[in-house]
């Protein structure tokens, strides 16, 4: 497969109803908001979900969630150390940072997509860190309007452990809080840089897999904070330029997206016409 030969931009519109799309650990796990009250989903959270979808599609992923890991390795370092193709260039006479990075990109799609820093003290040339810049960049997702957050106090009606003093006594209910966004339409943008794709070996086929992951972003992602059906990808707009540099800047392409919400809470997406650049528009799954 050849490396990507065209610049790609994309935009994703999604709807949140009675769910917490991305809790803020510094704020009691309340849904993230900016200072204007608009809802936010961090780019790190979005990359996690993309990795999960690619993993569901059978792709090899380096940065796996522990509860979703597909091998016996409990850390990134363990996974890297166990990979013979990468370790061939980690130390000794064959130690070579460039070949180490190349092998890592070949082994894991998330490394050649998003990049990675390998700083385990055992890499080539005396164990210096090996940075890899990935071609796929994502903006955080922001809601079109300020969001309303509902907070509920919850209790636990069963003992986690048997009370030490009286095994027959029910322990005091543990109080906690659960938060949700009542309704919000979020939009995020991204781009794929061809120069960096050449360095990591990111291919057009990889880009198609990324697009499929975006279309199905919240499949197999349900939890008590995000029940099935509470977060929906509405539209994915996908622009493939006619050259490596592209006919337009990513900023201008992203500005061509206009999203309005009808009285039923359904996003209406309108794309401004850019001469010579026709987007593909996909419905979310």
C-alpha positions, 0 to 999 in steps of 0.5 A, spaced: 500 500 500 502 506 498 502 512 503 497 517 502 497 522 496 492 527 498 490 532 504 484 530 507 480 534 512 473 532 516 468 534 520 463 530 525 457 532 528 454 528 534 448 529 538 448 528 546 442 526 550 442 525 557 449 522 557 456 524 560 460 524 553 466 526 557 467 527 564 472 532 568 476 529 573 478 535 576 470 537 577 467 531 580 466 528 573 461 533 571 461 533 563 466 538 561 465 545 559 469 551 557 468 558 560 462 560 556 458 554 558 459 550 552 460 543 552 467 540 550 469 533 549 477 533 549 481 530 543 484 525 547 477 522 549 476 522 541 482 519 540 481 513 545 474 512 542 477 512 535 482 507 537 477 503 540 473 502 534 479 501 530 481 495 535 474 492 534 475 492 526 481 488 528 487 493 527 493 492 531 493 498 537 499 500 541 495 504 546 489 500 549 485 501 554 486 495 560 479 493 560 479 492 552 486 489 551 486 484 546 493 481 549 496 479 556 500 486 556 498 490 562 502 497 559 505 500 553 512 498 555 510 491 556 507 491 549 513 494 545 518 490 549 514 484 547 514 486 539 520 483 536 520 487 530 521 493 534 526 490 539 530 488 533 532 496 533 532 497 540 539 496 543 546 493 541 549 493 534 542 494 530 540 500 535 537 505 530 532 510 532 529 511 525 528 504 524 525 503 531 520 508 529 519 505 522 518 498 525 513 501 530 509 505 525 508 498 521 506 495 527 501 499 530 495 503 526 495 508 532 502 510 532 502 511 524 496 515 525 497 519 531 504 519 533 507 516 539 513 518 544 517 512 546 521 514 552 522 507 556 530 508 557 531 502 553 530 505 546 536 506 541 542 510 542 543 510 549 535 510 551 534 517 548 526 518 547 524 517 540 518 521 538 513 520 532 509 525 529 502 523 527 499 525 521 492 525 524 490 531 528 483 532 532 480 538 535 476 538 541 469 537 540 464 543 542 457 544 543 453 549 538 450 552 544 451 552 552 449 546 555 444 544 561 447 539 566 443 535 571 446 532 577 443 526 581 445 524 588 446 516 588 446 511 594 449 504 594 444 499 598 449 493 598 455 493 602 461 493 599 465 489 604 462 485 611 462 490 616 467 488 621 463 489 628 457 486 626 456 482 620 449 482 620 449 490 620 447 494 613 453 499 612 451 506 611 449 508 604 455 511 600 453 517 597 455 519 590 453 524 584 452 522 577 451 528 572 449 528 565 448 533 559 440 534 558 441 535 550 447 538 546 449 538 539 457 537 538 462 538 532 469 537 531 474 537 526 480 534 524 485 533 518 490 528 515 497 531 513 500 528 507 508 530 509 507 526 516 503 521 513 509 519 508 514 519 514 509 514 518 507 510 512 500 512 513 496 510 507 489 511 504 487 505 506 488 507 513 484 513 512 478 509 510 479 505 516 479 512 520 473 514 516 469 508 518 471 509 525 468 516 525 462 514 522 461 508 528 464 512 533 460 511 539 458 503 537 460 498 543 462 504 547 456 504 552 456 505 559 452 507 565 454 514 563 453 513 556 447 508 555 446 505 548 443 511 543 444 517 548 450 519 543 449 519 536 454 521 530 449 524 525 454 526 519 461 525 517 463 530 512 470 528 508 474 532 504 479 529 499 483 534 496 487 534 489 494 535 491 498 533 497 498 541 500 490 541 498 487 547 494 484 550 501 487 551 508 484 546 513 481 552 517 477 555 510 475 548 509 472 547 517 469 554 516 465 551 510 461 547 515 454 550 518 450 546 523 443 548 525 438 545 530 431 544 528 425 544 533 426 537 534 433 537 536 435 534 529 442 537 526 441 540 519 448 540 516 450 545 510 456 545 507 459 552 503 461 550 496 468 550 495 470 550 488 474 544 486 473 541 492 467 536 493 465 533 500 463 526 501 457 526 506 456 520 511 450 519 515 452 516 522 451 509 524 
